[in-house]
Amino acid sequence: MPRVLLLLPTTTWRAEALLSACGRLGVDATVGTDRPLVWADRTPERVIALDFAQPAAAAETVAEFARARPLAAVVGADDETTLLAATIASRLGLAHEPVEALAAARDKLRQREVLGRTGLMVPRFTLCRLEEDAAAVARRAEFPCVIKPRRLAASRGVMRVDDAASLGGAMRRLAALLASPDVGACGEWAETAIVESFVPGREVALEGLLRSGRLRVLALFDKPDPLDGPFFEETLYVTPSRLPAETQSAIADTVERAAGALGLGRGPIHAELRVNGRGPVLIELAARPIGGLCSRVLRFGDGVSLEELVLMEALGMETSSLTREPRSAGVMMIPIPGAGVLERVEGREDAERVPGIERVVITAHPGERLTPFPEGSRYPGFLFARGDDPASVEAALREAHRRLRFILAPVPAPADLAMERR
Amino acid sequence: MDQEIKIKAVPIDAQRCRFTVDRPVLKDRAVFFPAVGRAAGSPLAEALFALPGVATVLVSHDTLTVTRSGYGEWPELARQVGAAIRAQLQSGAEPVSASALASMPGEDEIRTRVEHLLETQINPAVASHGGWVELLGVQANNVFLQLGGGCQGCGMADVTLKQGIETLLRQEIPELGEVLDQTDHAAGRNPYYAQSKK
């Protein structure tokens, strides 16, 4: 039986899904983490600590490990670890995506530079230094525009700016976010931002697998809530898409061409696009599966998870017969209900009783400070639904969300925090 | 009759595969066969050990966990295991001997051994992250655990459970059935590694 190295950041949502997938596939899993875990000495075949910031050194550590315990594949959980996985796989002589292609996909600036040369429709953009004179940036920008950091995920830090007068405030706000301790951004990417034209239209997300450069669409999600700003908090994903077949085909074609332009040819991808009268416009493409707990909404064949599918692909197994189930499905990333400290969540059982709702997962814990977008990005939970058609799934998710009540206490003032510490 | 017995085989890892039968094989009891020598007088275990590569067999109510020696693909062996289980059920004979049942550690013994491991190895380890692990109970050979402190809601809780705790428990207590986490992770107030972003 093969052994797989799973690269799991200690803050990941995906540990349970990936480890369960390994169990169901009968694959031995070794977990590589970015910080030492207490088990590294006791179960050394199962846990290995790696310095994610030093890919070459991490690859040597894994190579040493693999001498005694050969690895069949290395799988990352997010953008950062996908890049690291390719570096390690390259060192081990395993199949992998080109590291340069993953690096280009990871950096939104490099991605735009590459895609801008392809003839694909992508937003017009300019790079700005966050300490730059906003008026000078405004002269290069096209309003309304969107300012976004080069690397943060989940739309964190992304803001719509409607006019030149508002741009300076948005730049300062993003600079403050990137300097905050919980982001811990450093390096040139954290001192700059992308300012790109706002693309009107309906937003969709495509989940797919690449093999030999050909895209296999696993699911196309509609995002029924308008994402027009000022911030871009995700809410609803519903599949299958209700867009016309030819539009869906154009979306898939755009994503396949974009992946090819970036040099991506194998493995999972997640793409976000806007669709308007001019056709699909690629907003972002990531060389990883859908984030958070959202993958739970997808089932293939007789119940195979997205993580199982990704692992099977990584191991070179045949998966083409595994198509998404015929039922409609959807997930709601529960909107952050406001700034405050979560005291409790009411109405959960009511929400679970809504026909079509399969799971209500509250991930925020009592006492957790909730921070709205754009500074925050941690959704307080997820709703999952299935139904006969996309409309009923969407309705179930909205109704379940309506029944939930998040009770928040005010965020303690600095003086109160000082008292608490004493 | 053969067709009516449904068995689902799910590999757990490289060496182990779990077979879930749609009816009890050994009602409300569990018994572990660590080697072929212990199978004498237990027709189901004898039949399974006669298959090539079968190393251990754990029978627990409606579930059998079969460990194989060496490496290989499960499908063929799983098919043979399934056929042996069906034949046993159709025969109507007692699947395991009374002496085999008597040799199985009882719930009290499993509880004592798990608590010892928690006390001497597991909790000292997770304490460095402000966590703890508590044994909620033992049913047959299934163990119910609860994680607390820094482990509750931690992004690495599943790694701790599957790669650490479960691995250690199985090394020391091969008769174990399921290791089940009963923790309400959403209620964790101080996870050591908070999950975040995508």
Contacts between the chains, C-beta under 8 A, distances in Angstrom:
chain1	res1	chain2	res2	distance
A	1	B	11	7.5
A	1	B	13	7.1
A	1	B	14	3.1
A	1	B	15	7.4
A	1	B	71	6.0
A	2	B	14	7.8
A	3	B	14	7.4
A	8	B	156	7.5
A	8	B	159	6.6
A	9	B	155	7.6
A	10	B	155	5.4
A	10	B	156	5.3
A	10	B	193	3.9
A	11	B	155	4.9
A	11	B	193	5.7
A	11	B	194	6.4
A	11	B	195	5.6
A	11	B	196	4.7
A	11	B	197	7.1
A	12	B	155	5.6
A	12	B	195	6.6
A	13	B	155	7.3
A	13	B	195	5.0
A	13	B	198	7.8
A	15	B	155	6.5
A	15	B	156	6.4
A	15	B	157	7.6
A	15	B	158	4.4
A	15	B	159	5.4
A	16	B	158	4.3
A	19	B	158	5.4
A	19	B	159	7.0
A	19	B	162	5.1
A	19	B	163	7.5
A	22	B	13	7.7
A	23	B	10	7.9
A	23	B	11	7.7
A	23	B	12	5.7
A	23	B	13	6.7
A	23	B	162	7.6
A	24	B	10	6.0
A	24	B	11	7.4
A	25	B	11	6.9
A	26	B	11	2.6
A	26	B	12	7.1
A	26	B	13	6.5
A	26	B	14	6.6
A	26	B	17	7.0
A	26	B	74	6.0
A	27	B	13	7.5
A	27	B	14	7.4
A	28	B	13	5.4
A	28	B	14	4.6
A	29	B	13	7.9
A	29	B	162	7.9
A	29	B	163	7.3
A	31	B	159	5.1
A	31	B	163	5.5
A	33	B	156	6.9
A	33	B	159	7.1
A	35	B	193	7.6
A	37	B	156	6.3
A	37	B	159	6.5
A	37	B	160	7.3
A	37	B	163	8.0
A	37	B	164	7.3
A	38	B	125	4.1
A	38	B	126	5.8
A	38	B	128	5.9
A	38	B	129	6.3
A	38	B	160	7.6
A	38	B	164	7.0
A	39	B	125	6.9
A	39	B	159	7.7
A	39	B	160	7.0
A	39	B	163	5.9
A	39	B	164	3.6
A	39	B	167	7.8
A	42	B	121	7.1
A	42	B	125	6.7
A	42	B	164	6.8
A	42	B	168	6.3
A	43	B	163	6.0
A	43	B	164	5.8
A	43	B	167	4.6
A	43	B	168	6.7
A	46	B	163	4.0
A	46	B	164	7.3
A	46	B	167	5.7
A	47	B	159	6.8
A	47	B	163	5.1
A	47	B	164	6.9
A	78	B	197	7.8
A	78	B	198	6.1
A	79	B	198	7.9
A	152	B	197	7.5
A	153	B	197	5.0
A	153	B	198	4.0
A	154	B	197	5.3
A	154	B	198	4.9
A	156	B	197	6.9
A	182	B	196	7.9
A	291	B	197	7.5
A	291	B	198	2.7
A	292	B	198	5.9
A	361	B	186	7.6
A	362	B	186	4.8
A	363	B	186	6.0
A	363	B	195	6.9
A	364	B	186	7.2
A	365	B	153	5.4
A	365	B	186	5.8
A	365	B	187	5.9
A	365	B	188	5.1
A	365	B	189	5.6
A	365	B	191	7.3
A	366	B	187	6.5
A	366	B	189	6.2
A	367	B	189	4.7
A	367	B	190	8.0
A	368	B	189	7.9
A	377	B	196	7.5
A	377	B	197	5.6
A	378	B	195	7.8
A	378	B	196	5.4
A	378	B	197	7.2
A	381	B	186	7.8
